[in-house]
Amino acid sequence: MRVAVLAAVPLTLALLPVPAHAQPANSTSTIAIEDVIARMNENEKALAVRMAMYHPLVEVYLQHVVPDEQLGWTPVADDYFLGQFDLADDKPRFKALSQPLDSRRSLGASPVDSRRSPGAKQTQSGSQKSNAVQFLPDGFAASAAPDWDLLTPDRYEFTFVRREILGETRCFVFDVKPRKTRRRLPLGRGESENFLGKDGFTGRIWVEDRDYNLVRFNGINRDVDQTLSRFFRRPLSFHMDGWRVNTMPGVWLPAYVYSEETDLNDLKQPATQARFKSQVRLWGYEAQIAATAAPLTTIRIDEPTVVDDDNRPRQLSPVLSQRQWEQEAEDNVIERLEKIGLLSPVGEVDKVLETVLNNLAVTNHLPLERPLRCRVLLTAPLETFTVGRTIVVSRGLIDVLPDEASLAAMLAHELAHVALGHPLIDTKFAFADRLMVSDRDLLQTLQFQHAAHEEAAVDEKVVALLQSSPYKDRLESAGLFLRVLHEQAPHLPHLIQPRIGNRIGQDDQKPRLAELVERAPALEPGRLDQIPALAIGARTVLDPWSSRLALDRSPAVALASAREKVPLSVTPVMPFLGYVDALSTNRQSTPTVQP
């Protein structure tokens, strides 16, 4: 993302450069800081109203990390939450859509200690410790704004820092801190004094200079800090870097929040300090508002067309009837996933997947009586599954695949199910009532895993398909990818274990597609030219309003050290900020701030 910093001028902001079509020569205007803050807060009020109406999807993926001398911070455990944003009584809430893999996950220092002490035994997710950190998804939902009670001047102090350009968006930058302090919750026995701290948000905000919307915030909110963890007996710090995206003229909606706690000074307290990196993604605004629209609509009735053809069939043949029945089941599932916002609309990523799939089918001379298509599930866990004639691949899997040959191996797995004649759809979904379930129960209703004996047959078929494909000389990377999944599966079960589809990481402690893994070289984390997997979110860009997925066109960057390889790891998210009406000529000048 392009960031331009413009030097600050004492007392006032000098005129920002504006394109010639948007600004007359020598035009300038000024605005007081108080007016900027007041207009920003009015927009924040309007945002709260929209968020209460939209109920976007919220996905939280969190990795617990430990320091490594060669690789930097490396993940040793993870957590995952998927739900809907709900703003009830002006308090953000997280309505869960997915159930945890195990019981409530409780992770303290055990993953850290097990990595730092070779003889230590890692505590599993089922074990509970009295001092363990338990993350609550309500707090991550609250992190979509710096303060849901607004950044008002009576509660906060504002200091103008500079002007800055984020992407194509000109911004005013302010440092913000609360005015008052308040005593925290009383501590237990044996603790000598209470923790005193300022309530509310402390950090920096970016306000775009066209409509004065808050587009980025970076810092900590102590109130959110209390919500993020049940571990109240000691102060915890959960810093956040939140970004918003312009979805329509004058409207900026929360899209990403990155959090990180990796203070090396806290390593002396491994039992009390959470060290993690997390990404929060919000999307599906348009899908959710469409689902809550008024039930009445305009119905158009066309003139009847009379066709007198005595040769037309009176009914479909048994074979065609069965195919149509399966097609209706497939359509019902796809439509339900689209309605909730979990399936991306048809777009460019689907076409890329279908091109690779076609390469596999054509070179293997597979007789397909009906064409196959591809769609993208917009969640982070790595999974694939087939719904009738539709192959679904998760966004998280696409993001971490190192190359096209690895993608071909993933698609070949689903293509093998088709070629072997395995069941591709449960026809119970052809009955409309089967999917008339709540959003919360949907993922438990839709389960598309195959039996163990089918998966064993598929593994053999996949190797044969790849050996006859254009990717036969590039399968080393696919083997490396499967190897790193196998090695990381015990540490990252929430990422590698599927929610509704087929497992691609490991099965019964054995790597999937073991023949490909055996052909691959050993993993060498220190080699910069060996990339077994990419970081989370490396390949795609998600439009939070429409849920459309696009490929990231950023140029490749040469790695400087092994610390930058970060396979399967959480990294910061920095979107390119721009206006949806970038060519609008309504703007006549760029204002200057007067203190």
ROSEMAR-38592 format. One record per residue (C-alpha): y, x, z; chain; residue number from 1. Coordinates in steps of 0.05 Angstrom, whole numbers, plus 5000, padded with zeros to 4 digits. Each point is the difference from the previous one (the first is absolute). Example, Ala and Ser with C-alpha at 12.3 -4.5 7.8 and 13.67 -1.06 7.14 Angstrom:
<nodes>
4910, 5246, 5156, A, 1
5069, 5027, 4987, A, 2
</nodes>
This chain:
<nodes>
5000, 5000, 5000, A, 1
5069, 5027, 4982, A, 2
5047, 5007, 5059, A, 3
5071, 5023, 4989, A, 4
5045, 5017, 5059, A, 5
5075, 4997, 4990, A, 6
5045, 5038, 5048, A, 7
5035, 4957, 5052, A, 8
5076, 4998, 5002, A, 9
5035, 4992, 5068, A, 10
5023, 4929, 5017, A, 11
4984, 4969, 4932, A, 12
4948, 5002, 4946, A, 13
5023, 5027, 4934, A, 14
4984, 4958, 4939, A, 15
4927, 5002, 4978, A, 16
4987, 5011, 4926, A, 17
4987, 4936, 4963, A, 18
4975, 4993, 4928, A, 19
5055, 4989, 4949, A, 20
4976, 4930, 4983, A, 21
5006, 4979, 5073, A, 22
5066, 5031, 5021, A, 23
5069, 5001, 4969, A, 24
5036, 5067, 5001, A, 25
5031, 5020, 5067, A, 26
4976, 4936, 5034, A, 27
4987, 5005, 5075, A, 28
4994, 4955, 5061, A, 29
4990, 5010, 5074, A, 30
4961, 4964, 5054, A, 31
5000, 5009, 5075, A, 32
4938, 5023, 5035, A, 33
5001, 4937, 5042, A, 34
4998, 4958, 4937, A, 35
4941, 5040, 4973, A, 36
4961, 4989, 5065, A, 37
5019, 4926, 5002, A, 38
4977, 4987, 4929, A, 39
4937, 5040, 5012, A, 40
4984, 4956, 5060, A, 41
5012, 4937, 4961, A, 42
4950, 5025, 4949, A, 43
4951, 5016, 5057, A, 44
5007, 4928, 5024, A, 45
4984, 4975, 4930, A, 46
4940, 5048, 4997, A, 47
4972, 4970, 5064, A, 48
5004, 4930, 4970, A, 49
4964, 5024, 4937, A, 50
4946, 5037, 5039, A, 51
4987, 4937, 5041, A, 52
4990, 4962, 4934, A, 53
4962, 5052, 4958, A, 54
4944, 5023, 5047, A, 55
4983, 5063, 4959, A, 56
4935, 5038, 5008, A, 57
5003, 5059, 5048, A, 58
4951, 5058, 4996, A, 59
4998, 5055, 5053, A, 60
4959, 5062, 4989, A, 61
5003, 5052, 5056, A, 62
4968, 5068, 5007, A, 63
4992, 5038, 5065, A, 64
5013, 5073, 4986, A, 65
4989, 5068, 5031, A, 66
5031, 5067, 4981, A, 67
4962, 5049, 4956, A, 68
5025, 5071, 4991, A, 69
4984, 5001, 4925, A, 70
5007, 4927, 4979, A, 71
5054, 4974, 5047, A, 72
4990, 4931, 5030, A, 73
4932, 4973, 4981, A, 74
4972, 4930, 5013, A, 75
4943, 4991, 5049, A, 76
5000, 4925, 5010, A, 77
5034, 4939, 4971, A, 78
5021, 4927, 5011, A, 79
5013, 4944, 4952, A, 80
5034, 4932, 5005, A, 81
5011, 4948, 4945, A, 82
5039, 4937, 5013, A, 83
5061, 4957, 4985, A, 84
5069, 5008, 5027, A, 85
5023, 4942, 5043, A, 86
5069, 4993, 5031, A, 87
4993, 4947, 5054, A, 88
5056, 4990, 5051, A, 89
5037, 5059, 4970, A, 90
4942, 5046, 5021, A, 91
4958, 5035, 4946, A, 92
4926, 4986, 5006, A, 93
4939, 5026, 4963, A, 94
4949, 4946, 4978, A, 95
4935, 5038, 4989, A, 96
4961, 4988, 4935, A, 97
4945, 5052, 5011, A, 98
4955, 5011, 5059, A, 99
4991, 5070, 5029, A, 100
4938, 5038, 4979, A, 101
4979, 5004, 5073, A, 102
5028, 4971, 5064, A, 103
5073, 5015, 5016, A, 104
5009, 5073, 4983, A, 105
5023, 5044, 5057, A, 106
5015, 5072, 4986, A, 107
5029, 5050, 5048, A, 108
4991, 5075, 5001, A, 109
4926, 5000, 4983, A, 110
5008, 5012, 4924, A, 111
5049, 5056, 5014, A, 112
4958, 5033, 5053, A, 113
4937, 4997, 4956, A, 114
5036, 5037, 4944, A, 115
5031, 5052, 5045, A, 116
4937, 5011, 5041, A, 117
4939, 5011, 4956, A, 118
4951, 4982, 5055, A, 119
5035, 4935, 5017, A, 120
4970, 4933, 4979, A, 121
5047, 4953, 4964, A, 122
5010, 4934, 5033, A, 123
4980, 4942, 4955, A, 124
5042, 4939, 4989, A, 125
4958, 4958, 5047, A, 126
5017, 5042, 5061, A, 127
5059, 4978, 5042, A, 128
5042, 5044, 5043, A, 129
5051, 4976, 5050, A, 130
5054, 5046, 4973, A, 131
4985, 4989, 4926, A, 132
5054, 4979, 4951, A, 133
4989, 4931, 4970, A, 134
5045, 4985, 4941, A, 135
5024, 4929, 4992, A, 136
5016, 4977, 4929, A, 137
5058, 4957, 5025, A, 138
5039, 5064, 5012, A, 139
4988, 5023, 4929, A, 140
5025, 4933, 4974, A, 141
5062, 5009, 5043, A, 142
5013, 5068, 4968, A, 143
5021, 4965, 4935, A, 144
5071, 5000, 5028, A, 145
5037, 5048, 5047, A, 146
5018, 4943, 5048, A, 147
4984, 4926, 4989, A, 148
5058, 4984, 5048, A, 149
5048, 5033, 4950, A, 150
5039, 5065, 5004, A, 151
5064, 4968, 5028, A, 152
5060, 5042, 5023, A, 153
4997, 4971, 5070, A, 154
4930, 5030, 5008, A, 155
5004, 5062, 4956, A, 156
5046, 5059, 4985, A, 157
5008, 5020, 4927, A, 158
5019, 5068, 4973, A, 159
5013, 5010, 4926, A, 160
4960, 5061, 4975, A, 161
5008, 5005, 4925, A, 162
4990, 4967, 4932, A, 163
4932, 5008, 4968, A, 164
4964, 4976, 4937, A, 165
4928, 4976, 5009, A, 166
4970, 4996, 4931, A, 167
5054, 4962, 4963, A, 168
5029, 4966, 5061, A, 169
5065, 5024, 5031, A, 170
4999, 4995, 5076, A, 171
5043, 5008, 5062, A, 172
4963, 5038, 5054, A, 173
5011, 4986, 5074, A, 174
4971, 5026, 5064, A, 175
4984, 4944, 5049, A, 176
4986, 5000, 5074, A, 177
4999, 4946, 5055, A, 178
5059, 4993, 5047, A, 179
4961, 4980, 5063, A, 180
4941, 5024, 5040, A, 181
4949, 4959, 5037, A, 182
4945, 5018, 5050, A, 183
4931, 4998, 4970, A, 184
4940, 4963, 5028, A, 185
4981, 5023, 5071, A, 186
4948, 5055, 5003, A, 187
4937, 4999, 5041, A, 188
4983, 5035, 5064, A, 189
5006, 5075, 5004, A, 190
5057, 5004, 4949, A, 191
5064, 5022, 5031, A, 192
5054, 4969, 4955, A, 193
5011, 4950, 4945, A, 194
5014, 5020, 4929, A, 195
5071, 4986, 4978, A, 196
5016, 4993, 4927, A, 197
5045, 4964, 4952, A, 198
4973, 4935, 4973, A, 199
5002, 4984, 4926, A, 200
5005, 5043, 4938, A, 201
5022, 5072, 5000, A, 202
5004, 5036, 4934, A, 203
5032, 4997, 4931, A, 204
5012, 4943, 4951, A, 205
5016, 4998, 4926, A, 206
5043, 4942, 4975, A, 207
5008, 4990, 4924, A, 208
5072, 4994, 4977, A, 209
4994, 4940, 4954, A, 210
4980, 4943, 5045, A, 211
4995, 5039, 5065, A, 212
4926, 4991, 5012, A, 213
4961, 5046, 5046, A, 214
4951, 5037, 4954, A, 215
4972, 5054, 5045, A, 216
4995, 5014, 5074, A, 217
4973, 5061, 5036, A, 218
4990, 5007, 5074, A, 219
4969, 4964, 5059, A, 220
5006, 4932, 5032, A, 221
4980, 5002, 5074, A, 222
4985, 4926, 5001, A, 223
4952, 5007, 4941, A, 224
4971, 5060, 5036, A, 225
4979, 4955, 5058, A, 226
4968, 4951, 4951, A, 227
4962, 5053, 4961, A, 228
4956, 5020, 5058, A, 229
4970, 4970, 5062, A, 230
5006, 5067, 5034, A, 231
5065, 4983, 5038, A, 232
4991, 5047, 5059, A, 233
5033, 5059, 4965, A, 234
5054, 5002, 4946, A, 235
4972, 5005, 4930, A, 236
5040, 5015, 4937, A, 237
4986, 4966, 4934, A, 238
5050, 5022, 4948, A, 239
5007, 4962, 4935, A, 240
5029, 5011, 4931, A, 241
5009, 4932, 4967, A, 242
5017, 4985, 4928, A, 243
5021, 4936, 4964, A, 244
4998, 4983, 4926, A, 245
5049, 4958, 4959, A, 246
4960, 4940, 4976, A, 247
5056, 4956, 4973, A, 248
5076, 5005, 4997, A, 249
5026, 5011, 5071, A, 250
4932, 4997, 5033, A, 251
4964, 5060, 5029, A, 252
4932, 4989, 5033, A, 253
4958, 5045, 5045, A, 254
4947, 5038, 4960, A, 255
4978, 5063, 5037, A, 256
5002, 5029, 5070, A, 257
4975, 5070, 5015, A, 258
4987, 5022, 5072, A, 259
4981, 5068, 5025, A, 260
4990, 5031, 5069, A, 261
4979, 5073, 4994, A, 262
5044, 5036, 5051, A, 263
4965, 5066, 5014, A, 264
5036, 5003, 5067, A, 265
4957, 4942, 5024, A, 266
4933, 5034, 4990, A, 267
4996, 5016, 5074, A, 268
4990, 4926, 5015, A, 269
4943, 4980, 4952, A, 270
4977, 4942, 5044, A, 271
5067, 4965, 5000, A, 272
5035, 5016, 4934, A, 273
4982, 4964, 4936, A, 274
5003, 5045, 4939, A, 275
4995, 4961, 4935, A, 276
5028, 4986, 4931, A, 277
5003, 4929, 4973, A, 278
5022, 4960, 4939, A, 279
5022, 4927, 5004, A, 280
5004, 4963, 4934, A, 281
5028, 4931, 4988, A, 282
4990, 4961, 4936, A, 283
4984, 4931, 4971, A, 284
5067, 4968, 5014, A, 285
4998, 4960, 4935, A, 286
4928, 4978, 5011, A, 287
5013, 4976, 5070, A, 288
5063, 4961, 4984, A, 289
4964, 4967, 4942, A, 290
4943, 4979, 5047, A, 291
5050, 4966, 5046, A, 292
5040, 4965, 4945, A, 293
5006, 4924, 4997, A, 294
4936, 4967, 4978, A, 295
5033, 4955, 4949, A, 296
5015, 5028, 4931, A, 297
5015, 4977, 4930, A, 298
4939, 4978, 4961, A, 299
5005, 5000, 4925, A, 300
4955, 4952, 4962, A, 301
4990, 5016, 4927, A, 302
4984, 4950, 4947, A, 303
4925, 4990, 4992, A, 304
4967, 5034, 4942, A, 305
4945, 4959, 4968, A, 306
4943, 5041, 4972, A, 307
4946, 4963, 4963, A, 308
4943, 5049, 4992, A, 309
4929, 4974, 5003, A, 310
4973, 5071, 4996, A, 311
5029, 5026, 5066, A, 312
4948, 5013, 5055, A, 313
4991, 4947, 5054, A, 314
4987, 5052, 5053, A, 315
4991, 5074, 5009, A, 316
4932, 5032, 4995, A, 317
4966, 5020, 5066, A, 318
5018, 5074, 4989, A, 319
5073, 4985, 4983, A, 320
5003, 4951, 5058, A, 321
4976, 5054, 5048, A, 322
5051, 5050, 4973, A, 323
5056, 4949, 5006, A, 324
4979, 4985, 5071, A, 325
5003, 5074, 5018, A, 326
5067, 5005, 4965, A, 327
5028, 4944, 5043, A, 328
4976, 5036, 5062, A, 329
5033, 5064, 4976, A, 330
5065, 4965, 4983, A, 331
5003, 4966, 5069, A, 332
4992, 5067, 5036, A, 333
5051, 5036, 4957, A, 334
5050, 4943, 5007, A, 335
4992, 5000, 5076, A, 336
5011, 5075, 5005, A, 337
5062, 4994, 4956, A, 338
5027, 4942, 5042, A, 339
4999, 5040, 5064, A, 340
5030, 5061, 4966, A, 341
4940, 5047, 5007, A, 342
4988, 5007, 4925, A, 343
5053, 5031, 4956, A, 344
5022, 4961, 4938, A, 345
4972, 5025, 4934, A, 346
5038, 5063, 4981, A, 347
4999, 5071, 4975, A, 348
4952, 5027, 5052, A, 349
4947, 4948, 4979, A, 350
5006, 5025, 4929, A, 351
4988, 5072, 5021, A, 352
4938, 4979, 5038, A, 353
4974, 4959, 4942, A, 354
5010, 5059, 4952, A, 355
4955, 5044, 5043, A, 356
4950, 4943, 5008, A, 357
4998, 4990, 4925, A, 358
4987, 5075, 4990, A, 359
4939, 4994, 5044, A, 360
4974, 4937, 4968, A, 361
5009, 5022, 4927, A, 362
4970, 5069, 5008, A, 363
4940, 4971, 5036, A, 364
4991, 4945, 4948, A, 365
4997, 4946, 5054, A, 366
4990, 4930, 4972, A, 367
5051, 4957, 5036, A, 368
4996, 4927, 4981, A, 369
5068, 4990, 5032, A, 370
5057, 5050, 5008, A, 371
5015, 5031, 5068, A, 372
5069, 5004, 5030, A, 373
5030, 5038, 5058, A, 374
5047, 4980, 5056, A, 375
5031, 5036, 5060, A, 376
4991, 4980, 5073, A, 377
5065, 5020, 5034, A, 378
4971, 5027, 5065, A, 379
4990, 5071, 5025, A, 380
4924, 5003, 5017, A, 381
4960, 5034, 4945, A, 382
4955, 4948, 4967, A, 383
4976, 4969, 4935, A, 384
4964, 4936, 4985, A, 385
4984, 4953, 4943, A, 386
5018, 4927, 4997, A, 387
4964, 4971, 4940, A, 388
5028, 5038, 4940, A, 389
5058, 5029, 5039, A, 390
4995, 5070, 5031, A, 391
5047, 5008, 5059, A, 392
5025, 5068, 5024, A, 393
5043, 5008, 5062, A, 394
5069, 5031, 4996, A, 395
4981, 5050, 5054, A, 396
4942, 5026, 4957, A, 397
5043, 5007, 4938, A, 398
5052, 5039, 5040, A, 399
4953, 5054, 5026, A, 400
4957, 5012, 4938, A, 401
5013, 5071, 4974, A, 402
4988, 4988, 4926, A, 403
4974, 4954, 4945, A, 404
4928, 5024, 5007, A, 405
5000, 4979, 5073, A, 406
5027, 4932, 4980, A, 407
4945, 4994, 4948, A, 408
4948, 5013, 5054, A, 409
5028, 4943, 5042, A, 410
5001, 4952, 4942, A, 411
4931, 5022, 4977, A, 412
4974, 4976, 5068, A, 413
5022, 4928, 4985, A, 414
4980, 5005, 4926, A, 415
4930, 5020, 5022, A, 416
4994, 4935, 5039, A, 417
5016, 4963, 4936, A, 418
4953, 5041, 4957, A, 419
4942, 4991, 5050, A, 420
5009, 4924, 5001, A, 421
5017, 4996, 5074, A, 422
5033, 4936, 5026, A, 423
5075, 5006, 4988, A, 424
5027, 4936, 5033, A, 425
4976, 4952, 5053, A, 426
5004, 4933, 4965, A, 427
5014, 4964, 5065, A, 428
5073, 5017, 4985, A, 429
4997, 4953, 4941, A, 430
5009, 4944, 5051, A, 431
5074, 4994, 5014, A, 432
4993, 4988, 5075, A, 433
4967, 5068, 5011, A, 434
5067, 5035, 4997, A, 435
5041, 4947, 5035, A, 436
5001, 5046, 5062, A, 437
5058, 5028, 5038, A, 438
5030, 5066, 4978, A, 439
4973, 5031, 5064, A, 440
4928, 4981, 4982, A, 441
5004, 5017, 4926, A, 442
4976, 5073, 5003, A, 443
4941, 4980, 5044, A, 444
4982, 4946, 4949, A, 445
5004, 5047, 4940, A, 446
4945, 5053, 5007, A, 447
4974, 5034, 4937, A, 448
4953, 5055, 5025, A, 449
4934, 5011, 4964, A, 450
4932, 5010, 5031, A, 451
4976, 5070, 5017, A, 452
4946, 5002, 4946, A, 453
5052, 4979, 4947, A, 454
5046, 5056, 5022, A, 455
4944, 5051, 4995, A, 456
4985, 4978, 4929, A, 457
5074, 5002, 4983, A, 458
5007, 5073, 5024, A, 459
4948, 5021, 4949, A, 460
5032, 4959, 4945, A, 461
5070, 5027, 5014, A, 462
4977, 5072, 4987, A, 463
4969, 4979, 4934, A, 464
5063, 4963, 4979, A, 465
5044, 5060, 5016, A, 466
4954, 5049, 4964, A, 467
5009, 4960, 4936, A, 468
5075, 4991, 5008, A, 469
5061, 5041, 4979, A, 470
5004, 5023, 5073, A, 471
4932, 5036, 5002, A, 472
5033, 5069, 5001, A, 473
5050, 4982, 5055, A, 474
4955, 4972, 5054, A, 475
5013, 5057, 5048, A, 476
5063, 4966, 5025, A, 477
4964, 4935, 5011, A, 478
4948, 5036, 5042, A, 479
5055, 5034, 5041, A, 480
5033, 4933, 5012, A, 481
4934, 4969, 5025, A, 482
4988, 5061, 5043, A, 483
5067, 4995, 5035, A, 484
4989, 4926, 5011, A, 485
4932, 5015, 5032, A, 486
5030, 5053, 5046, A, 487
5059, 4957, 5021, A, 488
4963, 4934, 5008, A, 489
4986, 5011, 5075, A, 490
5073, 5016, 5013, A, 491
5032, 4948, 4954, A, 492
4955, 4938, 5002, A, 493
5057, 4951, 4992, A, 494
5020, 5033, 4934, A, 495
4931, 5013, 4971, A, 496
4962, 4940, 5024, A, 497
5013, 4939, 4955, A, 498
5025, 4932, 5024, A, 499
4968, 4955, 4947, A, 500
4971, 5046, 4947, A, 501
4950, 5057, 4990, A, 502
4999, 5063, 5041, A, 503
5016, 5063, 4959, A, 504
5001, 5053, 5055, A, 505
4933, 5004, 5034, A, 506
4939, 4957, 5012, A, 507
4952, 5011, 5058, A, 508
5030, 5069, 5013, A, 509
4985, 5021, 4928, A, 510
5054, 5010, 4947, A, 511
5004, 4950, 4944, A, 512
4981, 5027, 4932, A, 513
4967, 5060, 5033, A, 514
4983, 5031, 4933, A, 515
5073, 5007, 4983, A, 516
5016, 5027, 5069, A, 517
4946, 5053, 4994, A, 518
5028, 5025, 4934, A, 519
5070, 5008, 5029, A, 520
5022, 5065, 5032, A, 521
5013, 5006, 5074, A, 522
5066, 4976, 5027, A, 523
5051, 5056, 5010, A, 524
5061, 4972, 5036, A, 525
5038, 5065, 4990, A, 526
4995, 5000, 4924, A, 527
5062, 4971, 4967, A, 528
4965, 4987, 4934, A, 529
4946, 4957, 5031, A, 530
5025, 4929, 5011, A, 531
4942, 4955, 5024, A, 532
5045, 4941, 5014, A, 533
5074, 4981, 5001, A, 534
5043, 4974, 5057, A, 535
5007, 4926, 5017, A, 536
5047, 4966, 4950, A, 537
5001, 5058, 4951, A, 538
4991, 4963, 4934, A, 539
5029, 4930, 5003, A, 540
5065, 4964, 5015, A, 541
4997, 4929, 5028, A, 542
5056, 4949, 4987, A, 543
5006, 4965, 5067, A, 544
5029, 4936, 4969, A, 545
4952, 4987, 4942, A, 546
4941, 5041, 5025, A, 547
4997, 5034, 4932, A, 548
4970, 5069, 5000, A, 549
5024, 5056, 4956, A, 550
4979, 5072, 4991, A, 551
5045, 5053, 5031, A, 552
5032, 5040, 4944, A, 553
5024, 5057, 5044, A, 554
4986, 5069, 4971, A, 555
4945, 5041, 5031, A, 556
5023, 5051, 5052, A, 557
4967, 5068, 5011, A, 558
4972, 5008, 5070, A, 559
5032, 5055, 5042, A, 560
4947, 5002, 5055, A, 561
4935, 4968, 5024, A, 562
5042, 4956, 5047, A, 563
5025, 4961, 4939, A, 564
4930, 4980, 4975, A, 565
4993, 4944, 5053, A, 566
4939, 4965, 4970, A, 567
4992, 4928, 5025, A, 568
5059, 5010, 5046, A, 569
5061, 4958, 5018, A, 570
5066, 5030, 4975, A, 571
5072, 4976, 5001, A, 572
5021, 4946, 4950, A, 573
5066, 5008, 4964, A, 574
5011, 4948, 4945, A, 575
5052, 5007, 4945, A, 576
5055, 4951, 5018, A, 577
5036, 4963, 4944, A, 578
5030, 4933, 4985, A, 579
4963, 4946, 4962, A, 580
5064, 4988, 4961, A, 581
5016, 5073, 4989, A, 582
5041, 4985, 4937, A, 583
5042, 4946, 5033, A, 584
5074, 5006, 4983, A, 585
5024, 4957, 5058, A, 586
5016, 5060, 5042, A, 587
5070, 5026, 4988, A, 588
5008, 5056, 5050, A, 589
4967, 5038, 5057, A, 590
5032, 4988, 5068, A, 591
5022, 5053, 5048, A, 592
4988, 4994, 5075, A, 593
5059, 5000, 5047, A, 594
4983, 5013, 5073, A, 595
</nodes>
